[in-house]
Structure formats: C-alpha cells, structure tokens
C-alpha cells in the first residue's frame, strides 16, 4: 500500500509561494519546488498535478489574500480617504527587502502578459475586483466630502488601480521611498477637494 502523505498542505503551499514569488514561474523548476517543500516526487504530482497547476493555485491565493487585506483596511480605517492614504503610502514604508521582492501578481502579469489565458485571467479578475473596491471607496469619500464633487468614480478608480500597480513595479525596480511617497501623494491630491490638497501633502 502507498505511504500516506506526511505533510501539511497549507505549509507546503506557503513554501511554494515563496519560491515562485522570489524566482518567477519560468526560472523555477519542479525540483526546486519539491526540494523546498520537502515532499517526494510522487507526492508532488499526486497532490498538485503539475508545476503549472500548483502555480495557478498559489497565484489565485496570493491575489485573493491581497484583495482581502485591502478590503480589511477599508473596514478598519476611520475614513475612506484615510484608508486610501494608508494603502498608497504603505509602499514607501516597506523595508528595502520587501520593496525588492515586489508583488507576485504583478510579476506574473509582466512575465506572461496575455500569452497564457489562465494566468492573464487571474490577473484581469484581480484588477477588476481592485477597481470595484476603489470605486466604492471613492463613492464613500465623495459622500463624506473627502473627494471633490466632480470626481468621476470609475475613471478615478482605474487611475488609482494603475497607480497601485505602478508603485509595485517601481518598488521592484528599486525606487526610493521618497519617489514612492511622491507618487502616492500626487495620487491623493488628484482626488481631494482643491482646498484639501495641501493637507494631503503635509500629513505624510
């Protein structure tokens, strides 16, 4: 009879995420994963099917966790604008190691583009959910007078989504904390009521 699997699935998935996140998909071999996860070859294939299937599962979880963290920030912060400020400025507050690691989701989009429909679909779905969260946040901000009344929520949400993605790429490319902060503050100023733009700049 085959021996039972002697590993925690959640633990080995977290290990696989770290390997993929650090090396990317194409530079990571099945052997790299198997050795890092400390599981046998047959157990690897029996449990995850293939490197590609494992990557898809890890990527979906990574993106879902990031969106959940974003949603939690909205629920626990005092106001919509405060939540957005916290999210945008978080990139400049990361340590150099965190910035160099970048975002696995953005790395997947850069590595594959639209060449792989499954991976492109995961990225597209995540961006759509991010834009929806941002649009709701901006609608709430307008209702509270924290965003200018003429703001077009959907267009502004797309701009802010692109800003978040851009900040992640800048982080990976070695941008300084000052540069990341400048981009974040400019994005905040683009939505704030005109008489509040100085406040957005000086609260950092």
N, C-alpha and C positions, 0 to 999 in steps of 0.2 A: 504494500500500500504506500502511496506517496506521503511524504512527511508533511504535516500541517505547516502553513506559513507562520513563521515566528517573528513577525514584525508588526509595528503599529502603522497602519496605512496613512494616518494623518501625519505622523512623524516623517515618513519617507517622502510623502508629497511635499512637505515643507523643505526637505533637503533638496529634492529635485527642483523646486522653485529657485532656491539659492544658486544652484548650478546653472540653470537656464538664464537666470537674471544676470549673473556675472559674465557668462561666456556667450550668450546668444544661442539660437537654435542650431545653426549650421556648424558652429565650432564645437558643439557638444556631441560626443559620441554616446552610443548606448552603454559602452563600457565605462565611460566617465560617470554616467548616472548610476549604473549598477554598483560600482565600487563606492561612490559617495553615499548611496542609500544602504549599502551593506546588505544586499539581497542577492540571491542566486540568479543565474541567467533564466532558468525555467520559471522561477517565481516572478521575475520581472515580466516576462511575456504572458504568463497566466493571469497576472493581476492587471497589467496596464495595456497589454496588447502590442504596443509598439512605441518607439520614441515619439512619433507624431501624436498618437493618441494621448500619451502622457503630457506632452507639451500643451495640447489643446485644453486638457483638464486643468492644468496648472495656470494657464493664461486666463481662462474663464474665472477661476477662483481669485486670481490676483486682481483682475479688473473689478470683480464684484466687491471684494474687500475694500478697494479704494473708493468706490462709489458709496459703500456703506459708511465709511469714515467721513466722507463729505456730508452725507445726509445727517449723521450724528452731530457734526459740527453745527449744522443749521438748527438742530433741535435744542442744543445746549448753550448756544451763544445768545447774548442779550438782545441782539437785533440782527436783521438781515445784513446790514452794511458791516457790522462787527464781524459776522461770520465770514463774509467775503474778504474782509481785510485780513483776518486770521489765516484764511486759506492761501491767499495770494502772497502774503509775506512769509509764509512757512518755508518757502524755498530758500529765501535769503538767510533763514535762521538755521538751516541744516549745517552739519559739520562737513568739512571737505570730503570725507569718505562717503557720506550719504549723497552728496551732490555728484560725485564721480560715478557712483553706481547708477544714477539716473532712474528712469521708470521702465519697468519691463514691458508694459503695454505699449508705450511709445516706441521702445526698441523693436518690438515685434512689427509695428507698422512701418518703421524705417527699413527693417531687414527684408520684409516681404512685399511691401507696397500692396498692390492689388493682384499680385501674382498667385496667391493662394486664397481661393474663395472662402475657406473656412476661417482662416486667420483674419482675413480682411473683414469678414462678417462680425467676428468678435469685436474687433476694433471699432467698426462702424456702430454697432449696438451700444458700446460703452460711451462713445462720443454723443450719441443721441440721448442717452439717459443723463449724461452730464449737462447737456444743453437744456433738457427739460427741468432739471433741478435748478439750474441757474435762472431760467426764465421765471420759475415760481418765486425764487428768491428776489428777483428784481421787481416782480409784481408787488410783493410784500413791501419791498423797500420804497416803492412809489407811494403805496398807501400810507406809509409812515412818514413821508416827506424826506426820506433819506436818499432818494434818487430824483432827478429832475422830472417834472411832469411830462415833458415832451419826449421822454425816452421811449424808444421802440423796444419792448422787452425781448422779442425773439431775436432781432438783429444784435442787440447788446449781449444777449446770452451767447450767441455764436462768436461774437468778438471776444468775450471773456473765456469761452472754451478754448479758442485758439490761443489766447494769452497763457492759459494754464499749460497747454501742450508746448507752447514756445518756451515757457520757463523751465519745463522739464528737459527740453533739448539743450537749452542754454546751460543748465546745471551739469548735464553730462559732458558738454563741450568745455567745461572749465571756467565758466563765467564767475566773476567775483560776487560776493554777497552784495556789494554796493550796486553792481549792474542789475542784479536780480531785483533788488529793492526798488531801483528806479523804474523798472518796467511795471512792477506791481503798483506803485504809487500812481503812475501815469494812467493805468487801467482804472484805478479807483476814481481818479479825477474825471475820467471820461463819462462817468455816470452820475456823479454827485451834483446836487444843485450848485449853481455857479458861485453862490456866496459861501459854499462849504468846501470849496476845493483847497483853499489854504489849510483848513483844518485837517483834511485828509493827508496833506503833506507833512504837517507838523506833529501829528500823533505818533509817528513811527519812532 
